[in-house]
Each structure stands twice: as structure tokens, then as C-alpha cells.
Amino acid sequence: MRDLSRVLAELQSRRVEAMADVRRLEAAIAALGAPARPRRSGGATSPGRGRRRFTAAQKKAVSDRMKKYWAQRRKQAKRG
């Protein structure tokens, strides 16, 4: 019985040491992992995806649609 108590105490001691080692390793990984993240250039866009560019005709078409949309909204606001 005495041997079993010693073995149990030794195992518990090793477990505490192992848990401390795990905490130290996690802290080291976190410290080393933070600056190693890949940095992107070009702002918030993801690589391989450029910004959408409109031609002059596309810009005019969008402008005309929005003018028509807001004119209808103003018309509805006057009614209601």
C-alpha cells in the first residue's frame, strides 16, 4: 500500500510538471507565432482579387440608374 501511495504521488508530481511545460510551450508558440503571420500588401483586398474598375459608360449607367431610383423615392415620400 505504501508503494502505491508513492507511485501515485510521483505520478501527480509529474503531471503538474508536464502541465507547466505545456503552458510554457504554448506561451512560446504564441510569442513566436504572432509575428510570423503573413503580411498582405495592398490594403484589405485578398491576393489575386483586384479592385473592380468601371468604364466611363458603366459609371454613367450607374449614375443614371441611381438618379432614377432617388427620383422615385422622393416622389413616394411626397405621396406618403
C-alpha positions as CSV (number, residue, x, y, z in Angstrom):
1,M,0.0,0.0,0.0
2,R,2.9,2.3,0.8
3,D,4.4,1.7,-2.6
4,L,1.1,2.5,-4.3
5,S,0.9,5.9,-2.4
6,R,4.5,6.7,-3.5
7,V,3.7,5.8,-7.1
8,L,0.6,7.9,-7.1
9,A,2.4,10.9,-5.5
10,E,5.1,10.6,-8.2
11,L,2.6,10.5,-11.0
12,Q,0.8,13.5,-9.7
13,S,4.0,15.4,-9.4
14,R,5.0,14.6,-12.9
15,R,1.5,15.6,-14.1
16,V,2.0,19.1,-12.5
17,E,5.4,19.4,-14.1
18,A,4.0,18.3,-17.5
19,M,1.2,20.8,-17.3
20,A,3.7,23.6,-16.5
21,D,5.7,22.5,-19.5
22,V,2.7,22.7,-21.7
23,R,1.9,26.2,-20.5
24,R,5.4,27.3,-21.3
25,L,5.3,25.7,-24.7
26,E,2.0,27.4,-25.5
27,A,3.4,30.7,-24.5
28,A,6.5,30.3,-26.6
29,I,4.4,29.2,-29.6
30,A,2.1,32.2,-29.2
31,A,5.1,34.6,-28.9
32,L,6.8,33.1,-32.0
33,G,3.6,32.7,-34.0
34,A,2.3,36.2,-33.8
35,P,5.0,38.0,-35.9
36,A,5.2,35.0,-38.3
37,R,1.7,35.7,-39.8
38,P,1.9,36.5,-43.4
39,R,1.5,40.2,-44.2
40,R,-0.6,41.3,-47.1
41,S,0.2,44.3,-49.2
42,G,-2.4,46.3,-51.0
43,G,-4.8,47.0,-48.1
44,A,-7.7,44.8,-47.2
45,T,-8.2,43.1,-50.5
46,S,-7.2,39.5,-50.7
47,P,-4.4,38.4,-53.0
48,G,-5.4,37.7,-56.6
49,R,-8.5,39.9,-56.4
50,G,-8.2,43.3,-57.8
51,R,-10.5,46.2,-57.5
52,R,-13.4,46.4,-59.8
53,R,-13.0,49.2,-62.4
54,F,-15.8,50.8,-64.3
55,T,-15.6,52.2,-67.8
56,A,-17.0,55.7,-68.3
57,A,-20.1,54.2,-69.9
58,Q,-20.6,51.9,-66.9
59,K,-20.2,54.8,-64.5
60,K,-22.8,56.9,-66.4
61,A,-25.2,54.0,-66.5
62,V,-24.9,53.5,-62.7
63,S,-25.4,57.3,-62.2
64,D,-28.5,57.3,-64.4
65,R,-30.0,54.4,-62.5
66,M,-29.3,55.9,-59.1
67,K,-30.8,59.3,-60.2
68,K,-33.9,57.5,-61.4
69,Y,-34.1,55.5,-58.1
70,W,-33.8,58.6,-55.9
71,A,-36.3,60.5,-58.0
72,Q,-38.8,57.7,-57.4
73,R,-38.0,57.7,-53.7
74,R,-38.6,61.5,-53.5
75,K,-41.9,61.0,-55.4
76,Q,-43.0,58.3,-52.9
77,A,-42.1,60.5,-50.0
78,K,-44.3,63.3,-51.2
79,R,-47.3,61.0,-51.6
80,G,-46.9,59.2,-48.2
